[in-house]
Amino acid sequence: MKLVKIFGGLLIMILVLFFLMQNTSLVDVNLIFKEFSEVPVAVVMLGSLAVGIIIGYGSAITNILSSKNELRTLKNKNRHLSDELNDLRNVTIDEEISNTEDGDE
């Protein structure tokens, strides 16, 4: 499976590089804080791809961490409830035994 992932990644990279090599014209890029003149379209596309990957990765990491935190909280709550249930079961059994012994005598 790892070999298939590596092959797929290489294939996608080759296709992206081929696509970028076809776009060699120059454009002006106006960002809010700075302006660049005569930048190749391939560089602009590669930059936007990189920013998109970084944003997607950050979003995925945030999702994973919040899910792990929620799972940890639910496991702790489940453990506390199980302990409380076991304590209540043991208390009930002990009280019934002592009540029947006291009632017989």
HUCOR-V115598 format. One record per run of one state. SS is the DSSP state (@ for helix, = for strand, . for the rest). FROM is the first residue (numbers start at 1). LEN is the number of residues. If there is no record, write none. Layout:
SS,FROM,LEN
SS,FROM,LEN
This chain:
.,1,1
@,2,21
.,23,3
=,26,5
.,31,4
=,35,6
@,41,64
.,105,1
